[in-house]
Amino acid sequence: MKSLNYRFPHSRQDSGQMNIARSQIPQGQQVINVLNNRSNEQNCDRSPAPMVHGLQKFAVPSSQQSSANHSKKSSISKQQQPKQIGFLNYLILKDKSQIIQDEEKENINEPVVQKNMFNFQFVIGIGGFGKVWKVEYKKTGQIYAMKEMSKALIIAKKSVNSVMNERNILSNLKHPFLVNIYYAFQDRENLFLVLDYMQGGDLRYHIGKMRRFSEDQTRFFMACIFLGLEYMHSKNSLHRDIKPENLVLDKNGYIRITDLGIARILRPDNSQDTSGTPGYMAPEVMCRQNHSFAVDYFALGVIGYEFMLGRRPYTGRSRKEIRDQILAKQVQIKRSEIPDNWSLESADFINRLIQRKPANRLGFNGPHELRQHSWFKNFPWQKLMNKELKSPYIPNQNEDNFDARQISIEDDENNELIQQHSIMLRRNSIQSQFSGYEMDNFSDKQNTQFNNF
């Protein structure tokens, strides 16, 4: 494209030619040419500028003239300033404004993840706020789990902070032993989280099916859970609700941690954070004391106890009953209770995790205490991390690996609450509480690689 030698015309003919030429050149290029010519003019002999349609062409004084003209220039009023500078500034600002508008338009036109971008196959679970679906992302064919959470239920249970917290913490975590997030979005009625799909179902289903597990199965499962917790703790995050319902298996029998609804970033003064599940909740949490990463290791010990003996160490019909049991005595696995073919080291490992006093608990001084325990002597941690080990327990690929009856019962209970509170969603003040929930941080290529953890 030919460059435009910008000059002010001295005749109507020149003016007409000038307008034709300018119309053929993009606005941004016109401004650049104007500025280039103005710069060139500064190096030319400063002759009196010609008059153009009643406006004097502005000429920048040379360094020798600057001091002489300074006093004269300062006396000129704003109304007498040459209007050409205002015109050029207008062109420059207009061009910049157009660029910004174009960029904003491009951002608006970028595809936003929406519900209609997925094929919903079937329900695989029920959470506290709605269903969990097996879905297919239409664009790539990738299979995910999608949590569909009713805003009405979230409002009814006063859990807005919980769901927003889960989304925020998940967005900062990424690990092969966690259920990872890919997308988050919403419509007027629901929030949606798109997560790793775990074909094997949750541990509660398998405990109900198996009742007990072998020592090798227990060691493998607890090692998987430990690696997920170790990573979370390295990110200064507490899970605070480790239990079989929040531990899911992939098709190869590896366990991942899910449901970070009550997870928290560790802070010194957290005695008022008492959320959790009775029976798996650490004593210091139940007693409203400040707590640290050891609360997750207590829950890990409870699960190990359950794997070995088929029951939890502390049971009761209410939180108060369980709390009273914990305060009454320290439960330990006795030698006489150890099943056949189980080692003494396994019982010692579990007993040291379920200590009531945090300072006595395995892992209180760091995760190395678990790695170095005799039960894990010569354990191939790196191979486990790389998922190069064969799991001693592999879910049946021909089964759904979830209890459809339980899904139906919980779904009916949720529907009643949704009907009672759905009218509140018409208020903008309610909808604004979910502002900023959307997330799409991963490209399709990254998603495919990430899902292969």
N, C-alpha and C positions, 0 to 999 in steps of 0.2 A: 504494500500500500504506500502511495506517495505521501510524503510528509507535507503538512500544510504550512506555508510561509505566512504566518498570521500577521496581517497589517490592517490598519484602518483605511478604507477606501477614500479616494479623493473625488470620485464621481459616481453617479448612479449606476453606470455600466459596470464599474469595478465592484460596486456594492452587490449588484445582481450576481456577478460571477462568484463573488465571495460566498454568498448565501448558498448557491448551488453546491460549491465545493464542500462547505461545512456540512450540508445535509447528507453528504455521502460518507462522512467520517463519524465513527462512534463518538458519543459524548465524552467518554473518558479520554480518548485519544486527543480530542479537541483541547481539553484542559491541559494535557501534557504538552501539546504543541505551543499553547499560549504561554505556559510557564517557561518552556525552552527558549522561545523567542524573546521573552522579557529578559531572561538571563543574558542572551546574546546582545541585547540592546544596551545592557549596562556596560559593555566593553567598547561600545561605539562612541564616536565624537558626540558630545552632548549639545546638539543644536536645539533651538526652540522647537517645541513640539507643535505639529500642525493642529488646526482646529478641525474637528470632525463632528458634523451635525450639532454644533454648539457645544461640544465637549472637548476639552483639551486633553490630548494624549499625555499620559503621565510619564515623565522621565525622571529617573533616580539621579540625584546630583552626584558628581564625582567627589572624591575625598577632599580635593582642594576647595570645592565649592561648599562643602558641608557646613563649615563653621560660619561662612558668610550668609548662607541661606537659613541657618537654624532659627535666628530671631524672626526672620520674615515668615517662615513656616509656622512658627508657634502662634503667630498673630492671626493666622487664617482660621476662620470659624469652621465648624463641622459642616455647615451648609455649603461652604465654599470649597471643601475638599473635593478633589477629582472623583467622579462617580465610577470611573473605570475600575478602581480597586474593589469597590463593593460588588460590581458585576462579576469580576473574576472569583472573588470569595464565594459568591452565590453559586457559580458553576462548580467550584471545587466541592463545596458542602453538598450540593445536590448530587454530584457524582458519588461521593462517599455514602450518602444516604441510600442511594440506589443499590450500592454494593451490599450494605447491611441488610436491606430489605430482601435482596436476592438470597443472601445466606440464610435469613430467617425462613424464607419460603422453602428453601431446600430442606431445612430441619423439619418444618411442618410436614413436608411431603414424604419424609422418611417413614417406612412402614413401622407401625406401632403394633406390638404383640397384642392380639385380641383372642377372645374365646373361639371365634369362628375359624381361626388358623389351625385348630386341632380337631382331630377325630376322636370323639369320646367312645371308648370301647365298653368298659364296665366298671362298676364300683368295686374297689379292693379293700375299702376300710371306711370307718366312720371316726371322725375326730370330735373334739369338744365343740367345734363350730360348724361342722358340716361333713361332706363326703371327701373321700380320696379316690380319684379316678385313675385308671390306666388310660393314657391318651397317646395319640400319634401326632407328631408335628407334621402337617401336610407337606411343608416345603422340603423336608429332608427325609421323612419316613422314620425319624428317630422316635423311639418309645420313651415316654416319661411317666412319672406319677404327678398328678395335679391335685393339690389341696384346694378345694372349693369351700371357702369359709363365708358363711352368712354374716353380713354386717349387722342384721337384726339380732342374731345370737351373740355376736361380739358385744353389742351395746347392752343387751339384756344381762350378760355376765360381767359387765364392766371390765372388759379385757382389751380395750383398744391399745393400751400401752404394751400389753403382752404380744399381740400380733405384729405391731410395728417394731417391737424389740427383736422378735424372731427374724423378721426380714432384714433388719439392719445388721444383726450379728452374722447371719448366714452370708450376707454379701461380702463379709470380710474373711470368710473361712473357705478353705478349699483343700480337701484331703481324701485319700482313698478309703478311709475308714469312717467317713461322715457321709450322710446323704446330702449332696451338694445342690445348691440352687442355680437355676439357669435364667428364669424369667420371673417377674412379679408384675401383675397388672390388676385392674379392677373394673367393674361396671357399677351401676347404681345399687345393685343388691348384694354383690359378692366381692370378696378378695380372692385372688388366685396366686398360688405358688407353684411353679413348675420345677420339679425335683428329679433326682435319680429314681428310676424305677427299680425296685427290689422285688424280684420274682418270687423269692423264697418265703415271703410273709414275715410276721413278727415272731419274736421268741415266745410270747405268751401263748400263741397258738401251738407252738411246738412243745412247750412245757406241758400244756394240757394233753397233748397227744402222747408224749414220751414219759411223762411223770418225773423221770430222772435221766441224767446223762452219765456217760462213762467219764473216767478221769481224763483220758486223752481229749475227749470232746470238750470237757469243761476247761481244760488248760488252753485249748485252741481258741475257744470262744472268749475267755477272759483276756487272752493276749490281744485279740482283735479290739475288744472294747478299750483295753488299756492304751493301745496306740492312738485311738481316736481321742481319748481323754488327754493323753500326753500332749497331743497337738493343740487341743483347745486350751489347755493350761498354758502352753507356751505363748498363746495369743492373749493371755490374761483373762480368759473366759471360763466361767463356771457353768456346768450344765444344770445341776441341781435337781434333775428329775430322771436319773438313770434308773430304768426299770424294764422288765421284759417287753412291755408294750412299745417302748421307744427304742428297741433294738431290732433291726430287720436284717434278713439274710438275702444275699444275692443268689443267683442260680447255682453258684459253685460252693455255697456253704460258708462264705465269709460274712461276718457281721459288720453292720455299720450303725452308727448312732444317728438318731433322728429326733425331731420335735424339740426345738430350742425355744419354745414359747416362754419358759420361765428362766432361761439362761440369763446370766448377768456378767457384765465386766466387773472384775474383782475390785473392790474398794475397801479401805480399812474399816469404816463404820457401816456394817451391814446387818446389824442385829435385828432390824425390823423386817428383813427379807426372809419371811418364814414359809414361802411357797414350797411345795413338794408333795410327794405321795407318802402317806403314813405307811410304815413298814419298811420303806427304803430311805426315808428321810433321816439324816444324821441327827444324833441327840442334841448337838450344839445348835442346830437350826430349830428344832422343836422347842428348845429351852430359850430361844430368842437371844442367842449369844453371837458375837462376831465369829465369822467362819471363813475358811479358805478352801483350797483345792482338796483337802482331805475329806470334804463332804461327799465328793464323787467317788472316792475310794471306799468309803463306808458302803455306799450303794452297790459298788462292784462286789464287795465281800458278801453282802446279802444275797446277791444273785448267785455267787459261787456256792453259798450255803444251800440255796434252793436247788441248784443243779445236783448237788451231792445227796441231799436228804429228802428232797421233794416237798419241803416246807420252808417257810421263812423263820428266822430266829425270833422275831417279835411279831405277834399277831394280836388282833383285837377287833371289835366291832366299831370302834371310834378312835379318833386321834388321841383322845385322853387315855383310853385303855392301853394303847400301844406305848404312849409316853410313860405311863405308870409302870409298865413292864420294864422298859429300858432303865428307868431310874431305880427300880427294885434290885436288879441283878445284872451281871455281865454274862450273857450267853456265850458258851464255847462249845465247839464240837469235841465230845469226849472220845477217847480212844475206842471205847466199846461201841460207839456210834458209827465209826468209820466203816463204810461198806467194804466188802471183799474186793480185792484187786485195786484198792486205793492206797496211796502211800501216806505215811505220816507227814511228809512235807506238804502235801496238798491241804491237809487239815490245818497245819500250822500257818500256811499262807492265808487261808480264809479267816482263821481265828484272829490273826493280827490285823486284818482289814476291818473287822467288825468291833474293834475296841471302842468303848463308849467315850473315852477321853481322847481327843484329837492328837495330843502329843504322844500317845502310846500307839497310834495307828500307823501301820505300814504306809509309807508315802508322805507322811507329814513333813519330812525333811527333803522331799524331792522324789521324782519318779524313779531315780536310780535304785531306790530301796526295793521296788517291785522287780525291776530287771535283774537285780543281783541276788534275789532270794533263791534258796537252794532248789525250790520247785521248778525254777526256770533255768537251772544250770545247763549250759550248752544249748540253750534254746536258739534256733535259727531266726533271730529277730529280723535280719535284713531280708531273708527269703520270704518271711511273712509280709513284710512291707511291700515287697515286689509281687506278692501273691503268686509265689512259685511253689507253695506247699499245697498238698491235697488235703482238703478239709476232711476230718473224720466223720462229719455229718453233712450229708448233701440232701437238700429238700427234694421231695418227689416232683419231678417236672410235669407229671400228668395230673397233679392236684392243684387246686386253687390256692392252698396254703393260707386260707383265712376262714373264719366262721361266719357264714352268711346269715345264720339266725341272730347272732349278736348285732350284726349290721342293721337288720330290720328293726330290732327293738330300740336301738339308740336313735335310728332315723325318725321313728314315730315321736319320740320324746322331743327331738330337736324341732320337728315341724310345728308342734304346738307353740313353742316359744317364738318361732319365726312369725307365726300368724299374729301373735300378741304384740309384737314390737315392730313389724314391718312398716307401719304408718309413720314411724319416726324418721324413716329414711328420706322422706320428702323435704326435710329441713336441710337447708344449706349448711347450717351450723354443725349438723351431724356429719354430713359428707366431708366437710373440711377437716375433720379429725383424721381422715385417711389420706390427706394430701401428701404427695411425695412417695407413695407406696410403690410406684412403677419402677421396674428395673429390667434392663436388657444389656448386660455387660459383656456378653460372650458372642463371638461370631459363630456361624454354623460350623465352620471347620474346627474351632476350639471346642464347641459342644461335643462333636463326634469324638475327638481325642479325649476329652475330659470324661465322657461317659464310659470309656474303656478302662477306667481305673480298676 
